[in-house]
Amino acid sequence: MFPHLVNRKALKNPNKTGERSHPSLQADSPSCKGMGPTDFFEQAARARGFRRIAGLDEAGRGPLAGPVVAAIVILPRRWSPDLLDDSKLLSEPQRQSLYEVITARAFAWAIGIASEQEIDELNILCATRLASCRAFAQLSIPPDYLLLDALHLPTVSVPQRPVIKGDQLSLSIAAASILAKVSRDRMMHIYHERFPQYQFHLHKGYPTPEHLRRLHQFGPCPAHRRSFQPVQACLDA
């Protein structure tokens, strides 16, 4: 687990940090042209004078178990590996292959994690911000601009652009989504070794019928998020 690197109170009270509304998609964005991830948003940032543009995304907001994981990456300019897309639209072998390519070619990348206990303490949105800030703090090359998937980090002073469906539109955010997804999936395989009765390696903690059946059969384990309703219902039963 990474050390606590941000003001957790500020994460829970973003309005007290001066958070304002930020631009997301505009009429001239690729979303209006039916395209997949491109460097549209990266080029827009470069046109404003930014050079170290990082994409940031997370994985694991919806599951009933396991951490939420954020990834941040700075890609080479105008570089796009084959098949790069939103991680949810790719097969597991495709994600694994792209993970190796991205981590080998990126100028810099990092992972941040917020645990199940932090999710229960803070709520999932604030825990996502916490994981994202931890990833940002771990990056070896400090970015001067952030592209995020519909998220704003009020405790980070770097200029930011939240992009709705950013993992389907921005190359940098799509790359971050793959790093976050693959990293979290690997963690869930480790959870499976510790708690094999839940089959975490198959459903990755998401509320599939099989996971819910096993949750009711065995009850929650330390990996489960106590604040999520299906887990809470088992505890209250």
Stockholm file with secondary structure:
# STOCKHOLM 1.0

chainA/1-237         MFPHLVNRKALKNPNKTGERSHPSLQADSPSCKGMGPTDFFEQAARARGFRRIAGLDEAGRGPLAGPVVAAIVILPRRWSPDLLDDSKLLSEPQRQSLYEVITARAFAWAIGIASEQEIDELNILCATRLASCRAFAQLSIPPDYLLLDALHLPTVSVPQRPVIKGDQLSLSIAAASILAKVSRDRMMHIYHERFPQYQFHLHKGYPTPEHLRRLHQFGPCPAHRRSFQPVQACLDA
#=GR chainA/1-237 SS CCCCCSCHHHHHCGGGGTCCCCCCCCTTSGGGGTCCSBSHHHHHHHHTTCCCEEEEEEECSSCSBSCEEEEEEECCTTCCCTTCCCGGGSCHHHHHHHHHHHHHHCSEEEEEEECHHHHHHHCHHHHHHHHHHHHHHHCSSCCSEEEEESCCCTTCCSCEEEETTGGGTBHHHHHHHHHHHHHHHHHHHHHHHHCGGGCHHHHTTCCCHHHHHHHHHHCCCTTBCTTSHHHHHHHHC
#=GC SS_cons         CCCCCSCHHHHHCGGGGTCCCCCCCCTTSGGGGTCCSBSHHHHHHHHTTCCCEEEEEEECSSCSBSCEEEEEEECCTTCCCTTCCCGGGSCHHHHHHHHHHHHHHCSEEEEEEECHHHHHHHCHHHHHHHHHHHHHHHCSSCCSEEEEESCCCTTCCSCEEEETTGGGTBHHHHHHHHHHHHHHHHHHHHHHHHCGGGCHHHHTTCCCHHHHHHHHHHCCCTTBCTTSHHHHHHHHC
//
